């Protein structure tokens, strides 16, 4: 039986982000992509590169509506944009941290140096076992760790760049995500973050009808209508349970709730501290609160991305153990380890973030529970919209809504009558 208590949102720190004051903004300079990922929610639109003027205007919209720390430059595949270096320079020129979300296929050492010179602050690489990646299709998550390490080392080669990896979690790879986490532990010095995103797709079992306004629609034009997962209900607690089975010390400290389910974990944050050989423990809710609030007090914005140098200073963070129970346990274990081997005192402890994201949840009555205060909002027609549902705006002009299908309601009524 697990020694871990069940997740309880009341014992975690509710991250303070809001629509207008958040850690990041989501910029899509293109919808073109050079890879097919099974769980992608974005349509591939070749030749859809935006002009620098359009991108600058979207940054203006962000600055008008949203205080932010960093800009995730995504897509599509942003490295296919012929002016990606200038896009990074535009973001950096506004005092924001440009972070490129990429599959890495177009990344070369030369482009890496150009991006760094333009002001790039980090990468988030998307790699998982259900991608149709040349040379890697059909590989397990364990085998893909070799590819992850290549990109981590490449990013580290120029210094000063944050490096994170995300993977979509399906029923097919749910048992393997602990292998990614264990790999992250071994390379905690150059892997600063891991993100696990639970699969979501159009509910295709006939339970719901889809509408735009009062007009019933077909969802076939949407990329996420084409995803056929074995399970569409994987949630953050499922991911945590799998990680704890293999990795032991894994204690989330902060979360974002759902718009329709206040006790759900739409973004669930864990902050691990270790030295590559072992994880000493996890920071607690008070540390997460101190990190966000202190950054906002000093710089007027919540903290989105920490520099690699900041990640290497976890031992200094233990000075806050008097305020945080999680850090206190880490400090105790570190003291014992240093007494056994005094040379450990001269080896840095590293902080590594692990985020679990549970996208839109469809409730029984058709309501859609979104990420409350979601960081990943983007610009469409001078408005802020959820990036994961941008295609609905592009295809239908507005977001769709769900209603229980009439035939499903009739079937449920008939079953009730038979029971009676």
C-alpha positions as CSV (number, residue, x, y, z in Angstrom):
1,X,0.0,0.0,0.0
2,X,1.3,3.5,-0.9
3,X,2.6,5.6,2.0
4,X,1.6,8.8,0.1
5,X,-1.6,10.5,1.2
6,X,-4.2,11.1,-1.6
7,X,-3.9,14.5,-3.4
8,X,-5.9,17.2,-1.6
9,X,-6.0,20.6,-3.3
10,X,-6.6,22.3,0.1
11,X,-3.1,21.3,1.2
12,X,-1.4,22.6,-1.9
13,X,-0.7,26.2,-2.9
14,X,-3.1,27.5,-5.5
15,X,-0.9,29.3,-8.0
16,X,-1.7,33.0,-8.0
17,X,-1.8,33.4,-11.8
18,X,-4.8,35.1,-13.5
19,X,-5.9,35.9,-17.0
20,X,-4.3,39.4,-16.8
21,X,-1.3,38.5,-14.6
22,X,0.4,35.3,-15.5
23,X,3.8,33.6,-16.0
24,X,3.7,33.2,-19.8
25,X,1.9,34.1,-23.0
26,X,1.6,31.7,-26.0
27,X,2.8,33.1,-29.3
28,X,2.2,31.1,-32.5
29,X,4.2,32.6,-35.4
30,X,3.2,29.8,-37.7
31,X,0.7,26.9,-37.9
32,X,3.1,24.9,-40.2
33,X,4.7,21.8,-38.8
34,X,7.2,19.2,-40.0
35,X,6.1,16.4,-37.8
36,X,2.9,14.4,-37.0
37,X,2.2,13.9,-33.4
38,X,-0.7,11.7,-32.5
39,X,-2.1,13.9,-29.7
40,X,-1.7,17.3,-31.4
41,X,-4.7,19.7,-31.2
42,X,-3.4,22.0,-33.9
43,X,-4.0,21.6,-37.7
44,X,-0.9,21.7,-39.8
45,X,-1.2,24.7,-42.2
46,X,1.8,24.8,-44.6
47,X,2.9,28.3,-45.6
48,X,1.1,30.0,-42.7
49,X,4.1,32.0,-41.4
50,X,3.0,35.3,-39.9
51,X,4.9,38.5,-40.8
52,X,7.0,40.2,-38.2
53,X,4.5,43.0,-38.2
54,X,1.7,40.7,-37.3
55,X,3.8,39.1,-34.6
56,X,4.7,42.5,-33.1
57,X,1.0,43.4,-33.1
58,X,0.1,40.2,-31.2
59,X,2.8,41.0,-28.7
60,X,1.2,44.4,-28.3
61,X,-2.1,42.7,-27.6
62,X,-0.4,40.6,-24.9
63,X,1.1,43.6,-23.3
64,X,-2.3,45.4,-23.4
65,X,-4.1,42.6,-21.6
66,X,-1.5,40.5,-19.7
67,X,1.4,41.0,-17.4
68,X,3.8,38.2,-18.1
69,X,7.3,36.9,-17.5
70,X,8.0,34.8,-20.6
71,X,6.6,34.1,-24.0
72,X,6.3,30.5,-25.3
73,X,7.0,30.6,-29.0
74,X,5.1,27.7,-30.3
75,X,2.9,26.7,-33.2
76,X,2.9,24.6,-35.4
77,X,6.7,24.2,-35.4
78,X,8.2,27.6,-34.7
79,X,11.7,26.7,-36.1
80,X,10.1,26.3,-39.5
81,X,9.4,30.1,-39.5
82,X,12.1,31.6,-41.8
83,X,12.5,34.6,-39.5
84,X,12.5,32.7,-36.2
85,X,15.7,34.5,-35.0
86,X,14.0,37.8,-35.5
87,X,10.9,36.6,-33.7
88,X,13.0,35.7,-30.7
89,X,14.7,39.1,-30.9
90,X,11.3,40.8,-31.0
91,X,10.2,39.1,-27.8
92,X,13.5,39.7,-26.0
93,X,13.5,43.4,-27.0
94,X,10.4,43.8,-24.9
95,X,12.1,42.6,-21.8
96,X,10.4,39.2,-21.9
97,X,12.0,35.7,-21.8
98,X,11.6,34.0,-25.2
99,X,11.1,30.2,-24.8
100,X,10.9,28.1,-28.0
101,X,8.5,25.1,-27.8
102,X,9.8,22.8,-30.5
103,X,10.2,19.2,-31.7
104,X,13.8,20.0,-32.4
105,X,14.0,18.7,-36.0
106,X,15.2,22.0,-37.4
107,X,17.6,22.8,-34.6
108,X,21.2,22.9,-35.6
109,X,24.3,24.1,-33.6
110,X,24.4,27.2,-35.9
111,X,20.8,28.1,-35.4
112,X,21.1,27.5,-31.7
113,X,23.9,30.1,-31.5
114,X,21.9,32.6,-33.5
115,X,18.9,32.1,-31.2
116,X,21.0,32.5,-28.1
117,X,22.5,35.7,-29.5
118,X,19.0,37.0,-30.3
119,X,18.1,36.7,-26.6
120,X,16.6,33.2,-26.3
121,X,16.2,32.0,-22.7
122,X,15.2,28.4,-23.1
123,X,13.7,25.5,-25.0
124,X,10.8,23.1,-24.3
125,X,11.3,20.0,-26.5
126,X,8.3,17.9,-27.3
127,X,9.3,14.2,-27.6
128,X,7.1,11.2,-27.0
129,X,6.6,7.7,-28.3
130,X,3.5,8.4,-30.4
131,X,5.2,10.9,-32.7
132,X,5.9,10.0,-36.3
133,X,9.5,11.1,-35.9
134,X,12.0,10.1,-38.7
135,X,14.2,7.4,-37.4
136,X,12.5,7.1,-34.1
137,X,8.9,6.1,-34.9
138,X,7.8,3.2,-32.7
139,X,10.5,3.7,-30.1
140,X,9.7,3.4,-26.5
141,X,10.1,6.3,-24.0
142,X,13.2,4.5,-22.7
143,X,14.7,4.5,-26.1
144,X,13.7,8.1,-26.7
145,X,15.7,9.2,-23.6
146,X,18.8,8.9,-25.9
147,X,17.2,11.6,-28.1
148,X,16.2,13.7,-25.2
149,X,19.8,13.6,-23.9
150,X,21.1,14.8,-27.3
151,X,18.9,17.9,-27.1
152,X,19.7,18.5,-23.5
153,X,23.4,18.5,-24.2
154,X,23.0,20.6,-27.3
155,X,21.1,23.3,-25.3
156,X,23.7,23.1,-22.5
157,X,26.6,23.5,-24.9
158,X,25.9,27.3,-25.3
159,X,25.2,27.9,-21.6
160,X,22.5,29.9,-19.9
161,X,19.5,28.3,-21.5
162,X,16.6,26.6,-19.6
163,X,15.9,23.2,-21.0
164,X,12.6,21.3,-20.5
165,X,10.9,18.3,-22.1
166,X,7.2,17.6,-22.5
167,X,5.4,14.4,-23.5
168,X,1.8,13.6,-24.1
169,X,0.5,10.8,-21.8
170,X,-1.6,8.1,-23.5
171,X,-2.8,4.8,-22.2
172,X,-0.1,3.3,-24.4
173,X,2.8,5.1,-22.6
174,X,1.3,5.7,-19.1
175,X,3.5,2.9,-17.7
176,X,6.6,4.4,-19.2
177,X,6.4,8.0,-18.0
178,X,8.4,7.0,-14.8
179,X,11.3,6.1,-17.1
180,X,11.3,9.7,-18.3
181,X,11.2,11.0,-14.8
182,X,14.1,8.7,-13.7
183,X,16.0,9.9,-16.8
184,X,15.4,13.4,-15.7
185,X,16.8,12.7,-12.2
186,X,20.0,11.3,-13.7
187,X,20.5,14.5,-15.8
188,X,19.0,17.0,-13.3
189,X,22.1,19.3,-13.9
190,X,21.0,20.0,-17.5
191,X,17.3,19.1,-17.5
192,X,15.5,21.8,-15.7
193,X,11.9,20.8,-16.2
194,X,9.6,17.9,-17.3
195,X,6.0,18.3,-18.4
196,X,3.4,15.5,-18.8
197,X,0.3,16.4,-20.7
198,X,-2.7,14.0,-20.5
199,X,-4.3,13.2,-23.8
200,X,-7.6,14.8,-24.7
201,X,-9.7,14.4,-27.9
202,X,-13.2,14.8,-29.2
203,X,-15.6,12.6,-27.3
204,X,-16.5,10.2,-30.1
205,X,-18.8,7.8,-28.4
206,X,-22.1,9.5,-29.3
207,X,-22.8,10.9,-25.9
208,X,-22.6,14.5,-27.0
209,X,-23.7,16.7,-29.8
210,X,-21.5,19.7,-30.8
211,X,-22.8,23.3,-31.4
212,X,-21.5,26.7,-32.4
213,X,-24.2,29.0,-31.1
214,X,-27.5,27.3,-31.9
215,X,-26.0,25.5,-35.0
216,X,-25.2,21.8,-34.7
217,X,-21.8,21.1,-36.2
218,X,-19.5,18.3,-37.2
219,X,-16.1,18.2,-35.5
220,X,-14.3,16.6,-38.4
221,X,-12.5,19.9,-39.4
222,X,-10.7,19.8,-36.0
223,X,-7.3,18.1,-35.6
224,X,-8.4,16.7,-32.2
225,X,-11.4,14.9,-33.9
226,X,-8.9,12.6,-35.6
227,X,-7.2,11.5,-32.3
228,X,-8.5,8.1,-31.2
229,X,-7.1,7.4,-27.8
230,X,-7.8,4.2,-25.9
231,X,-8.5,6.4,-22.8
232,X,-9.7,9.9,-22.8
233,X,-10.0,10.3,-19.0
234,X,-6.3,10.2,-17.9
235,X,-6.0,12.8,-15.1
236,X,-3.3,14.2,-13.0
237,X,-3.9,11.8,-10.1
238,X,-3.3,8.9,-12.5
239,X,0.0,10.3,-13.6
240,X,1.1,11.0,-10.0
241,X,0.2,7.4,-9.0
242,X,2.4,6.0,-11.8
243,X,5.3,8.2,-10.9
244,X,5.1,7.4,-7.2
245,X,5.1,3.7,-7.9
246,X,8.5,3.8,-9.4
247,X,10.1,7.1,-8.2
248,X,9.1,7.3,-4.6
249,X,9.7,10.9,-3.6
250,X,7.2,12.8,-5.6
251,X,5.1,15.3,-3.7
252,X,3.3,18.1,-5.6
253,X,3.2,21.5,-4.0
254,X,1.0,23.7,-6.2
255,X,-1.8,23.6,-8.7
256,X,-4.3,25.4,-10.9
257,X,-7.9,24.2,-10.7
258,X,-10.6,23.8,-13.4
259,X,-13.1,26.4,-14.4
260,X,-15.9,23.9,-13.7
261,X,-14.2,21.7,-11.1
262,X,-12.6,23.7,-8.4
263,X,-11.0,20.6,-6.8
264,X,-9.4,19.3,-10.0
265,X,-5.7,19.5,-10.8
266,X,-5.4,21.1,-14.2
267,X,-1.8,22.2,-13.7
268,X,0.0,20.3,-10.9
269,X,3.5,21.4,-10.0
270,X,6.2,19.4,-8.2
271,X,9.6,20.8,-7.4
272,X,12.2,18.1,-6.9
273,X,15.7,18.7,-5.3
274,X,18.6,16.3,-6.0
275,X,22.1,15.9,-7.2
276,X,21.8,13.4,-10.1
277,X,22.4,10.3,-7.9
278,X,19.3,10.7,-5.8
279,X,16.3,13.0,-5.2
280,X,16.5,14.2,-1.6
281,X,12.8,15.4,-1.6
282,X,10.4,18.0,-2.9
283,X,9.8,21.6,-1.9
284,X,6.5,22.2,-0.2
285,X,3.6,24.7,-0.8
286,X,5.1,27.5,1.2
287,X,8.2,27.5,-1.0
288,X,6.1,27.7,-4.1
289,X,4.2,30.6,-2.6
290,X,7.4,32.4,-1.6
291,X,8.9,31.9,-5.1
292,X,5.9,33.4,-6.9
293,X,5.0,36.2,-4.4
294,X,8.6,37.4,-3.9
295,X,9.3,37.6,-7.6
296,X,6.1,39.6,-8.1
297,X,7.0,41.9,-5.3
298,X,10.5,42.5,-6.7
299,X,9.8,42.5,-10.4
300,X,6.1,43.0,-10.8
301,X,5.5,39.7,-12.5
302,X,5.1,36.0,-11.5
303,X,8.1,33.7,-12.1
304,X,7.8,31.7,-15.3
305,X,11.3,30.4,-16.0
306,X,14.3,30.2,-13.7
307,X,17.8,30.4,-15.2
308,X,20.1,27.3,-15.1
309,X,22.2,29.1,-12.6
310,X,19.1,29.5,-10.4
311,X,18.3,25.8,-10.7
312,X,21.8,25.0,-9.4
313,X,21.3,27.0,-6.2
314,X,18.9,24.6,-4.5
315,X,21.2,24.3,-1.5
316,X,20.8,28.0,-0.9
317,X,17.1,27.5,-1.1
318,X,17.3,25.3,1.9
319,X,17.7,28.4,4.0
320,X,14.0,28.8,3.7
321,X,13.4,25.4,5.4
322,X,12.3,27.2,8.5
323,X,9.2,28.2,6.6
324,X,8.6,25.1,4.4
325,X,8.2,21.6,5.6
326,X,9.3,20.0,2.3
327,X,12.6,21.9,2.3
328,X,13.0,21.0,5.9
329,X,13.0,17.3,5.0
330,X,15.4,17.9,2.2
331,X,17.8,19.8,4.5
332,X,17.8,16.9,7.0
333,X,18.7,14.4,4.3
334,X,21.3,16.7,2.9
335,X,23.0,17.1,6.3
336,X,23.1,13.3,6.8
337,X,24.6,12.9,3.3
338,X,27.2,15.6,3.8
339,X,28.2,14.0,7.2
340,X,28.8,10.7,5.4
341,X,30.6,12.3,2.6
342,X,31.8,15.9,3.3
343,X,32.8,16.4,-0.4
344,X,29.1,16.5,-1.2
345,X,29.0,20.0,0.2
346,X,31.0,21.2,-2.8
347,X,28.6,19.5,-5.3
348,X,25.5,21.6,-6.1
349,X,22.0,20.6,-5.5
350,X,19.6,21.2,-8.3
351,X,16.0,22.2,-8.5
352,X,13.9,20.4,-11.2
353,X,10.2,21.2,-11.9
354,X,7.7,18.6,-13.0
355,X,4.4,19.9,-14.3
356,X,1.4,17.7,-15.0
357,X,-1.2,19.2,-17.3
358,X,-4.8,17.9,-17.5
359,X,-6.4,19.6,-20.5
360,X,-10.2,20.3,-21.0
361,X,-12.4,17.9,-19.1
362,X,-15.9,17.1,-20.5
363,X,-18.4,16.8,-17.7
364,X,-21.5,14.6,-17.9
365,X,-23.8,17.5,-18.8
366,X,-21.5,18.8,-21.6
367,X,-19.8,21.5,-19.7
368,X,-16.1,22.0,-20.5
369,X,-13.8,22.4,-17.5
370,X,-10.8,24.4,-18.7
371,X,-7.6,25.4,-16.9
372,X,-8.6,28.3,-14.7
373,X,-6.0,31.1,-15.2
374,X,-4.3,29.0,-17.9
375,X,-0.8,30.3,-18.9
376,X,-1.1,29.0,-22.5
377,X,-3.5,31.6,-23.9
378,X,-2.8,33.1,-27.3
379,X,-4.1,35.9,-29.5
380,X,-6.8,35.7,-32.1
381,X,-8.4,38.8,-33.6
382,X,-7.0,40.9,-30.8
383,X,-8.6,38.7,-28.1
384,X,-7.0,36.2,-25.7
385,X,-8.1,32.6,-26.3
386,X,-7.1,29.2,-25.0
387,X,-4.4,28.0,-27.4
388,X,-5.6,24.4,-27.2
389,X,-8.9,25.5,-28.6
390,X,-7.7,28.0,-31.1
391,X,-8.6,25.8,-34.0
392,X,-12.3,26.1,-33.0
393,X,-12.0,29.8,-33.5
394,X,-10.2,29.4,-36.8
395,X,-12.7,26.9,-38.2
396,X,-16.0,28.0,-36.7
397,X,-15.5,31.6,-35.7
398,X,-16.1,30.9,-32.0
399,X,-15.7,28.1,-29.4
400,X,-18.0,25.2,-29.6
401,X,-20.2,23.9,-26.8
402,X,-21.4,20.3,-26.0
403,X,-24.8,19.0,-25.1
404,X,-25.8,15.5,-24.2
405,X,-26.9,13.8,-27.4
406,X,-30.7,13.3,-27.8
407,X,-30.2,9.6,-28.6
408,X,-28.1,9.2,-25.5
409,X,-30.7,11.0,-23.4
410,X,-33.5,8.8,-24.8
411,X,-31.4,5.7,-24.1
412,X,-30.8,6.8,-20.5
413,X,-34.6,7.5,-20.1
414,X,-35.5,4.1,-21.6
415,X,-33.1,2.3,-19.2
416,X,-34.5,4.2,-16.3
417,X,-38.1,3.1,-17.3
418,X,-37.0,-0.5,-17.6
419,X,-35.4,-0.3,-14.1
420,X,-38.6,1.2,-12.6
